[in-house]
Amino acid sequence: MKGLHVDPGKVAVLMGGASAEREISLMSGQGVLQALRSQGVDAHAFDPAERELLELKRDGFARCFIALHGRFGEDGTVQGALELLGIPYTGSGVMASSIAIDKVMTKRVWIAEGIPTPRYTLLKNGAFERSDVIAVPDDLGLPVIVKPAREGSSIGVTKVMGYSGMVAAVDLAGSLDPSILCEECIEGDEVTCAVIGEGSNARALPVVRIVAPDGNYDYQNKYFTEDTHYLVPSGLPQGEEEVIQTLVLKAYRVLGCRGWGRIDVMIDAATRQPYLLEINTSPGMTGHSLVPMSAKAAGISYPALCLQVLQQAALDYDAASIKGVA
């Protein structure tokens, strides 16, 4: 079988799902499905929003390629179900996935490990007053980035330019998640860096610099326009790319991630200090997605990337190794 050391058997490409990112997941999943089939893999589409996960076991699937994004796919829930079913899956395990989906929990781990991330305030639905919302810019300055703590693809994100915009931004984010992250806005270069592998074998791929219209890298500009420019090589000043790659590898490892992931970074224009924003443990694989772009710059084709990720499918717990443990 092309490019594979071990026959993966019958593979389910999990796509779609029930999150707000369903549309993007279907696009990612179809791309992965066709890539795997082109390499001779017995791959099949599987939408957890339309089928019971128990059917994976009944239908004899040996591995799962997770192309789900957001909640109920990237947050440890599907990973936990696959652990119980004993079906190896791509990407991070239960704990790393559940931490990484939550931008606030991710920040807490990174801060504890000395990894730079923008200052923030957390608001919880039902636990704050209007005065608390208005006071956020007093602490973080303006502009302020307001976002749901557990959504991706820039869904529900607002860049608030003045005090008068705070309430609407918090209401929007709060309609999508009970935890609302208000974050210091770092003005400067926006970049992203993908990682493949696990532990000491993990490696960072080339950094991609993102140049969006008016600096607005929103849902529309991410997936449905050709107005955003992606630079790889990044064109960053000498030495900066290596600093970011080293930082991203550390951030990936301290969360216990495996398989693959992508970390978004802002570089302060004045100080050139990079600040890590968030990590995606089931990155997009659409025609506009950044991991395939970065992999291509490293000499890894889209099908080869899919095969490499699939080859690393694993379980957190090997049932055979813990039998008999009381």
C-alpha positions as CSV (number, residue, x, y, z in Angstrom):
1,M,0.0,0.0,0.0
2,K,1.4,3.4,-1.1
3,G,3.5,5.1,1.6
4,L,2.2,3.0,4.5
5,H,4.4,0.7,6.6
6,V,1.4,-1.2,8.1
7,D,-2.0,-1.8,6.4
8,P,-4.4,0.3,8.5
9,G,-7.3,-1.9,7.6
10,K,-10.8,-0.4,7.2
11,V,-10.7,3.3,8.1
12,A,-13.5,5.6,9.1
13,V,-13.0,9.3,8.3
14,L,-15.1,11.0,10.9
15,M,-16.6,14.2,9.5
16,G,-19.5,16.5,10.0
17,G,-20.7,16.1,13.5
18,A,-22.9,18.4,15.6
19,S,-20.6,21.4,16.2
20,A,-20.9,24.9,14.8
21,E,-18.0,23.9,12.5
22,R,-19.9,21.1,10.8
23,E,-19.7,22.7,7.4
24,I,-15.9,23.0,7.6
25,S,-15.5,19.5,8.9
26,L,-17.4,18.1,6.0
27,M,-15.0,19.9,3.6
28,S,-12.0,18.6,5.6
29,G,-13.3,15.1,5.7
30,Q,-14.0,14.9,2.0
31,G,-10.5,16.0,1.3
32,V,-9.0,13.5,3.6
33,L,-11.3,10.7,2.3
34,Q,-10.2,11.2,-1.3
35,A,-6.6,11.5,-0.4
36,L,-6.6,8.3,1.6
37,R,-8.5,6.4,-1.2
38,S,-5.9,7.7,-3.7
39,Q,-3.3,6.0,-1.7
40,G,-5.1,2.6,-1.7
41,V,-6.6,3.0,1.8
42,D,-10.0,1.3,2.4
43,A,-11.5,4.6,3.7
44,H,-15.2,5.4,4.3
45,A,-17.0,8.6,5.3
46,F,-18.7,8.4,8.8
47,D,-20.8,11.3,10.2
48,P,-21.4,10.9,14.0
49,A,-24.4,13.3,13.7
50,E,-26.1,10.7,11.5
51,R,-24.8,7.4,12.8
52,E,-24.2,5.8,16.2
53,L,-20.5,5.5,17.1
54,L,-21.2,1.8,18.0
55,E,-21.6,1.1,14.3
56,L,-17.8,1.7,14.0
57,K,-17.3,-1.6,15.9
58,R,-20.1,-3.4,14.3
59,D,-18.9,-2.5,10.8
60,G,-15.3,-3.6,11.4
61,F,-13.5,-0.3,11.3
62,A,-9.9,-0.7,12.5
63,R,-8.9,3.0,12.7
64,C,-10.5,6.4,12.7
65,F,-9.2,9.5,11.1
66,I,-10.8,12.4,13.0
67,A,-11.7,15.2,10.7
68,L,-14.2,16.6,13.1
69,H,-13.8,20.2,14.4
70,G,-14.9,21.8,17.6
71,R,-17.2,20.4,20.2
72,F,-18.2,16.7,20.1
73,G,-15.2,15.9,18.0
74,E,-12.1,17.8,19.0
75,D,-12.9,18.1,22.7
76,G,-12.2,14.6,24.1
77,T,-15.7,13.2,23.8
78,V,-15.3,11.3,20.6
79,Q,-11.8,10.3,21.7
80,G,-13.2,8.8,25.0
81,A,-15.8,6.9,23.0
82,L,-13.2,5.4,20.7
83,E,-11.1,4.5,23.8
84,L,-14.0,2.5,25.1
85,L,-14.5,0.9,21.7
86,G,-10.8,0.1,21.4
87,I,-10.5,1.7,18.0
88,P,-7.2,3.7,17.5
89,Y,-7.8,7.3,16.3
90,T,-5.7,10.2,14.9
91,G,-4.7,13.2,16.9
92,S,-4.5,13.9,20.6
93,G,-6.0,11.8,23.3
94,V,-8.8,12.4,25.8
95,M,-7.1,14.8,28.2
96,A,-5.0,16.8,25.7
97,S,-8.1,17.2,23.5
98,S,-10.4,18.3,26.4
99,I,-7.8,20.9,27.6
100,A,-6.9,22.2,24.1
101,I,-10.5,22.9,23.1
102,D,-10.9,25.2,26.1
103,K,-8.8,28.4,25.3
104,V,-8.8,29.4,29.0
105,M,-7.6,26.1,30.3
106,T,-5.0,26.0,27.6
107,K,-3.8,29.5,28.7
108,R,-3.6,28.4,32.3
109,V,-1.3,25.5,31.5
110,W,0.8,27.6,29.2
111,I,1.1,30.4,31.8
112,A,2.2,27.8,34.4
113,E,4.9,26.6,32.0
114,G,6.1,30.1,31.2
115,I,4.8,30.2,27.7
116,P,3.7,33.7,26.6
117,T,0.0,34.2,25.8
118,P,-2.0,37.4,25.8
119,R,-3.5,38.6,29.1
120,Y,-7.2,37.8,29.6
121,T,-10.3,38.1,31.6
122,L,-12.8,35.2,31.9
123,L,-16.6,36.0,32.2
124,K,-19.1,33.3,33.0
125,N,-22.7,33.5,31.8
126,G,-24.9,34.4,34.8
127,A,-22.0,35.3,37.0
128,F,-21.2,38.9,35.9
129,E,-22.8,42.3,35.9
130,R,-22.9,44.8,33.0
131,S,-20.4,46.9,35.0
132,D,-18.0,43.9,34.9
133,V,-18.2,43.8,31.1
134,I,-17.7,47.6,30.7
135,A,-14.7,47.4,33.0
136,V,-12.8,44.8,30.9
137,P,-11.0,47.4,28.7
138,D,-9.8,49.2,31.8
139,D,-7.7,46.1,32.6
140,L,-6.8,44.8,29.1
141,G,-6.8,48.0,27.1
142,L,-8.4,48.6,23.7
143,P,-9.0,46.9,21.3
144,V,-10.2,43.8,23.1
145,I,-10.7,40.4,21.5
146,V,-13.9,38.7,22.8
147,K,-14.6,35.1,21.9
148,P,-16.3,31.9,23.1
149,A,-13.9,29.8,25.1
150,R,-14.7,26.6,23.2
151,E,-15.3,27.4,19.6
152,G,-13.0,27.5,16.6
153,S,-12.9,28.9,13.0
154,S,-13.3,32.5,14.5
155,I,-16.9,31.7,15.2
156,G,-18.4,34.3,17.6
157,V,-15.1,36.4,17.7
158,T,-15.3,40.2,17.9
159,K,-12.6,42.7,17.9
160,V,-14.0,45.4,20.2
161,M,-12.7,48.9,19.4
162,G,-14.5,50.9,22.1
163,Y,-16.4,50.5,25.4
164,S,-19.8,50.7,23.6
165,G,-19.1,47.5,21.7
166,M,-18.4,45.3,24.8
167,V,-21.9,44.3,25.7
168,A,-22.9,43.1,22.2
169,A,-19.6,41.2,21.8
170,V,-20.0,39.4,25.1
171,D,-23.6,38.6,24.3
172,L,-22.6,37.0,21.0
173,A,-19.8,34.9,22.5
174,G,-22.1,34.0,25.4
175,S,-24.7,32.7,23.0
176,L,-22.2,30.1,21.8
177,D,-20.5,29.2,25.1
178,P,-21.1,29.9,28.8
179,S,-17.4,30.8,29.2
180,I,-16.4,34.0,27.5
181,L,-12.8,34.9,26.9
182,C,-11.8,38.6,26.8
183,E,-8.3,38.8,25.6
184,E,-5.7,41.5,25.2
185,C,-5.3,42.4,21.5
186,I,-1.8,41.9,20.2
187,E,-1.2,44.0,17.1
188,G,1.4,42.8,14.7
189,D,2.1,39.8,12.4
190,E,-0.3,36.9,12.6
191,V,1.2,33.4,12.0
192,T,0.5,29.8,12.6
193,C,2.7,26.8,13.1
194,A,1.8,23.1,12.6
195,V,3.4,20.2,14.6
196,I,3.5,16.5,13.6
197,G,4.4,13.7,15.9
198,E,4.6,13.0,19.6
199,G,6.9,13.8,22.5
200,S,10.6,14.0,21.6
201,N,9.8,12.9,18.0
202,A,7.4,15.8,17.4
203,R,8.6,18.4,14.8
204,A,7.4,21.8,13.9
205,L,6.6,22.5,10.2
206,P,7.4,25.8,8.5
207,V,5.6,28.9,9.9
208,V,2.8,30.4,7.7
209,R,2.3,34.2,7.9
210,I,-1.3,35.3,7.4
211,V,-2.2,38.6,5.7
212,A,-5.9,39.1,5.8
213,P,-7.9,42.0,4.5
214,D,-7.7,44.9,7.0
215,G,-6.2,42.3,9.4
216,N,-9.6,40.6,9.7
217,Y,-9.0,36.9,9.6
218,D,-12.6,35.9,10.2
219,Y,-14.7,32.9,9.3
220,Q,-15.4,34.3,5.8
221,N,-11.8,35.2,5.0
222,K,-10.6,31.9,6.4
223,Y,-12.7,29.6,4.1
224,F,-14.7,31.4,1.4
225,T,-12.7,34.2,-0.2
226,E,-9.4,34.5,-2.0
227,D,-8.5,37.8,-0.4
228,T,-6.4,36.4,2.4
229,H,-2.7,35.8,1.5
230,Y,-0.6,33.1,3.1
231,L,3.2,33.4,3.0
232,V,5.3,30.4,3.3
233,P,8.3,30.9,3.6
234,S,6.9,33.3,6.2
235,G,9.4,36.2,5.4
236,L,9.9,36.8,9.1
237,P,13.1,38.5,10.3
238,Q,16.0,36.1,10.6
239,G,15.8,33.8,13.6
240,E,12.1,34.6,14.5
241,E,10.8,31.5,12.7
242,E,13.0,29.2,14.7
243,V,12.0,30.9,18.0
244,I,8.3,30.4,17.2
245,Q,8.9,26.8,16.2
246,T,10.7,26.1,19.5
247,L,8.0,27.8,21.5
248,V,5.2,26.0,19.6
249,L,6.8,22.6,20.2
250,K,7.1,23.3,23.9
251,A,3.4,24.4,24.0
252,Y,2.3,21.3,22.1
253,R,4.3,18.9,24.4
254,V,3.2,20.4,27.7
255,L,-0.4,19.8,26.8
256,G,0.4,16.2,26.0
257,C,-0.6,16.4,22.4
258,R,0.1,13.7,19.9
259,G,-0.4,13.0,16.2
260,W,-0.6,16.6,14.9
261,G,-1.8,20.0,15.8
262,R,-1.6,23.7,14.8
263,I,-0.9,26.7,17.1
264,D,-1.9,30.2,16.2
265,V,0.5,33.0,17.2
266,M,0.5,36.8,17.2
267,I,3.9,38.7,17.1
268,D,3.9,42.1,18.8
269,A,4.8,44.6,16.2
270,A,6.8,46.8,18.6
271,T,8.7,44.2,20.7
272,R,8.6,41.2,18.2
273,Q,7.5,39.0,21.2
274,P,5.4,36.1,20.0
275,Y,2.2,35.3,22.0
276,L,0.4,32.0,21.6
277,L,-3.3,32.2,21.2
278,E,-4.7,28.7,20.9
279,I,-4.1,25.2,19.6
280,N,-6.1,23.1,17.2
281,T,-5.8,19.4,17.8
282,S,-7.9,18.5,14.7
283,P,-6.8,21.0,12.2
284,G,-8.7,21.9,9.1
285,M,-7.9,20.1,5.9
286,T,-9.8,22.2,3.4
287,G,-8.5,23.9,0.3
288,H,-7.8,27.0,2.4
289,S,-6.3,25.1,5.4
290,L,-2.9,25.9,6.8
291,V,-1.5,22.6,7.8
292,P,-1.5,21.2,4.3
293,M,0.1,24.4,3.1
294,S,2.9,24.2,5.7
295,A,3.4,20.5,5.0
296,K,3.7,21.2,1.2
297,A,6.5,23.8,2.0
298,A,8.3,21.0,3.9
299,G,8.0,18.6,0.9
300,I,5.0,16.7,2.2
301,S,2.1,16.3,-0.2
302,Y,-1.5,16.4,1.0
303,P,-2.0,12.6,0.5
304,A,1.4,11.9,2.3
305,L,0.3,14.1,5.2
306,C,-3.0,12.2,5.6
307,L,-1.1,8.9,5.5
308,Q,1.4,10.1,8.1
309,V,-1.3,11.3,10.4
310,L,-3.2,8.0,9.9
311,Q,-0.1,5.9,10.6
312,Q,0.1,7.5,14.0
313,A,-3.4,6.6,15.0
314,A,-3.3,5.3,18.6
315,L,-5.2,4.8,21.9
316,D,-4.4,6.4,25.2
317,Y,-4.8,3.0,26.9
318,D,-3.8,-0.3,25.4
319,A,-6.4,-2.7,26.9
320,A,-4.1,-5.7,26.5
321,S,-1.5,-4.0,28.7
322,I,-3.8,-3.3,31.6
323,K,-5.8,-6.5,31.8
324,G,-5.7,-7.9,35.3
325,V,-4.9,-4.6,36.9
326,A,-7.3,-4.2,39.9
